[in-house]
Amino acid sequence: MYIDLERHGRVAVVRLNRPKARNALSSKLRQEMLAAMRPLDCDPAIGCFVIAGAERYFSAGADIAEMHAKTALQMYHDDFFAGWDEFAALRTPKIAAVSGYAYGGGCELAMMCDIVYCAQSARFGQPEIELGVMPGMGGTQRLTKLVGKSLAMDMILTGRAIDATEALHAGLVARVIADDRLMRETLDAAHRVASFGKTAALAAREAVDRSLELGLREGILFERRAFQALFGTADQKRGMQAFLDKRPAVFNED
Ligand code: CO8
């Protein structure tokens, strides 16, 4: 197995575990990840995923050994990397906990998550140009939307990796955390996300994601419709009643 799966209450931690290839993202690793995550994604008892790697490396990217001999026709017919769209589309919130390097597909995998936290040791890069190719798992699109065109071009055209501080300032990560506290703090945040109503969390992340794709008017309409629909959930009644009663709300009890 190339992944380890642990459950901590309402949080599922998926840890990439392919040390010999520095967590290179082979098709087998992707299939194992999705097979583990797919059933949990629609399980109301799971409210958040954490995606982690090793201490020194999150992932060295796509598996170069797996793809190096492929022809363009094979890549096209296999629709190589399309399988990762399913990972990005999982609806349960996903937090990436990046320690060490996240290069190529590793950086792209982190960007497919809803929140990225990283350790001070983290480095992010899109070095595909050094291999004679370019990012192929969403890097040209997600990185540009997250950090802007100029830095995205700098990283993609020169292959330069950025450190945790630059990633924070650029908006690629939400928090930089001391290496020895990364998992603890990430788990704390994941437990907090998972403690709220899952329906509200699914709707909120879906609406935020729409902001990357829709114009303002359509995005706001999408948000308003999702907000209105949440009034059909028990968690909305619980959350608002608890506020009025001046007591903490308890969610996810349907
Ligand atoms: N794929 C396969 N194997 C890898 C990869 C990888 N991406 N990265 C490392 N490995 C393997 C090495 O070959 C080595 O194997 P072995 O022990 O059998 O020789 C083992 O992992 C250890 O590697 P290192 O000794 O180099 O480990 P370090 O921790 O010292 O260094 C580095 C790690 C700096 C990450 C270095 O290994 C490296 O530069 N790796 C390649 C990084 C890279 O270029 N990533 C981008 C890959 S391409 C991609 O992600 C998207 C491509 C888009 C294509 C679009 C198609 C549609």
Residues whose N, C-alpha, C, O or C-beta is under 5 A from the ligand:
A	BS01	CO8	K20 A21 R22 A24 A60 G61 A62 D63 I64 A65 F80 Y103 G104 G105 P127 E128 V133 M134 P135 G136
